[in-house]
Amino acid sequence: MSVHKMVEFLETHGLMDSQHGFRRGRSCLKNLLCFLDKVDKVTSCLDDKDCMDIVFLDLAKAFDKVPHRRLMKKIAKHGIGGKLYKVIENWLSGRKQRVCIKGSVSSWQAVLSGEVFN
C-alpha cells in the first residue's frame, strides 16, 4: 500500500470531517478559527444555560507513546504491507536522539518511549 493510499484510507475510514492537525489544509490553527467562527453558538448555549461539550486533544508525539510492536500489528491488519510497512518499521526501530544547544551537542541516546519491554 502506498503512502497516498494510506492517507486516502484514513480520510475515508478513520477521520471525522472535523479532524484537524496533520491533514492537508486542516491545521490546528484552522481548527481554532473554525471554533471561533461558531462562538456565537457557544455563548448562546451559555446564555440559555444549555450544555455544550467541547473537546480538544493534543496527540503530540503519539507514536512515541504507542508500543511499536502493537502499532505494527495494527498497521499490517489494515492491509499496509510491502515497502511502506518496512519504511514505517525502520522509522520506529533503533531510534536515537541528541540535544544541540548553542553549539554544544550531547551524545546520542536510544529513544526508549513507545518500546515494549517484555
MARNUDREN-605708 format. One line per 3 residues: number of its first residue (from 1); their letters; for each residue x, y, z of C-alpha. Coordinates in pm, 1 decimal. Each point is the difference from the previous one (the first is absolute). Example, Ala and Ser with C-alpha at 12.3 -4.5 7.8 and 13.67 -1.06 7.14 Angstrom:
2
1	as	1230.0 -450.0 780.0 | 137.0 344.0 -66.0
This chain:
118
1	msv	0.0 0.0 0.0 | 140.8 340.3 -94.5 | 9.5 304.0 229.1
4	hkm	-267.0 158.9 -221.1 | -228.3 -301.8 45.6 | 60.0 -0.9 375.9
7	vef	-99.1 367.8 27.1 | -300.0 -66.9 -226.0 | -104.7 -288.3 226.8
10	let	21.9 218.4 310.9 | -188.5 281.0 -171.6 | -289.4 -231.5 -91.2
13	hgl	-5.1 -238.1 300.1 | 183.1 136.8 298.4 | -36.9 376.2 31.0
16	mds	-302.5 217.5 63.4 | -49.0 303.5 -219.2 | 66.2 222.5 302.1
19	qhg	341.0 -164.0 62.5 | 278.7 254.7 -38.0 | 375.5 -18.0 41.7
22	frr	226.7 -218.6 -212.5 | -241.7 33.6 -293.0 | 49.9 201.6 -316.0
25	grs	-186.8 329.3 28.9 | -114.9 -73.4 355.0 | 252.8 141.6 242.9
28	clk	-58.8 36.1 372.2 | -23.1 376.0 -56.9 | -278.1 -53.1 -255.4
31	nll	-180.0 -216.8 255.9 | 13.2 283.5 253.6 | -125.4 247.7 -260.8
34	cfl	-289.9 -234.7 -86.0 | -86.4 -14.9 369.2 | 15.7 378.0 39.6
37	dkv	-228.6 31.6 -303.6 | -262.0 -189.7 202.7 | 61.1 188.2 326.3
40	dkv	-346.1 161.0 -18.6 | -149.8 -348.9 27.6 | 215.0 -67.1 307.9
43	tsc	-94.0 325.9 171.3 | -366.7 -55.7 -90.4 | 9.7 -338.9 172.6
46	ldd	160.9 156.1 305.4 | -257.5 282.3 7.7 | -283.3 -255.4 -24.1
49	kdc	165.3 -214.3 270.6 | 24.3 -287.6 -249.2 | 283.3 -250.7 0.5
52	mdi	270.0 -21.1 -264.1 | 297.6 -233.1 -6.8 | 318.3 113.1 -172.6
55	vfl	300.8 -231.2 -9.6 | 347.2 87.1 -129.1 | 261.2 -273.6 9.4
58	dla	372.4 45.6 -46.5 | 150.2 -318.8 -137.4 | 351.1 141.5 -31.3
61	kaf	253.2 -278.1 -41.3 | -277.8 -258.7 13.7 | 211.6 -261.6 -178.0
64	dkv	260.7 33.4 275.1 | -260.6 -103.5 256.2 | -134.5 -305.0 -184.8
67	phr	173.7 -336.2 33.7 | 168.1 -34.5 -338.4 | -63.4 -372.5 -40.4
70	rlm	-371.8 48.3 62.4 | -8.6 290.9 -243.8 | 168.3 -208.4 -270.3
73	kki	-250.9 -282.5 52.2 | -289.1 243.2 -41.8 | 158.6 152.2 -309.6
76	akh	34.2 -347.4 -154.1 | -357.8 -86.7 100.1 | -121.1 300.5 -201.7
79	gig	169.7 -135.7 -310.4 | 311.6 215.4 0.0 | 294.5 -211.6 -107.5
82	gkl	295.7 -16.3 -232.4 | 235.8 293.2 -31.2 | -224.3 243.8 190.6
85	ykv	-19.0 -240.5 294.6 | 380.4 -33.4 -0.5 | 44.2 379.6 -10.6
88	ien	-224.0 44.2 305.9 | 165.0 -291.3 179.1 | 348.3 136.3 -71.7
91	wls	-103.4 346.8 116.0 | -122.1 -141.0 332.8 | 296.6 -234.3 53.7
94	grk	330.7 95.3 156.4 | -85.5 368.5 37.8 | 253.7 229.3 166.7
97	qrv	2.5 365.0 92.3 | 234.4 266.6 128.8 | -28.0 357.2 117.6
100	cik	178.8 293.1 -163.6 | 8.5 332.8 185.1 | 211.7 295.4 -113.7
103	gsv	262.0 -220.7 -162.6 | 20.8 -253.2 283.8 | -113.1 -349.2 -93.6
106	ssw	-93.1 -286.4 231.4 | 79.1 -362.2 -76.8 | -255.5 -207.0 -190.8
109	qav	-250.4 -182.4 222.7 | -245.9 -275.2 -88.2 | -365.9 109.4 -15.7
112	lsg	-165.4 -243.9 233.3 | -354.8 139.3 18.4 | -247.1 -203.2 -195.7
115	evf	211.8 -314.3 28.7 | -143.9 -319.1 143.1 | 198.6 -146.6 287.8
118	n	-103.5 -363.2 43.3
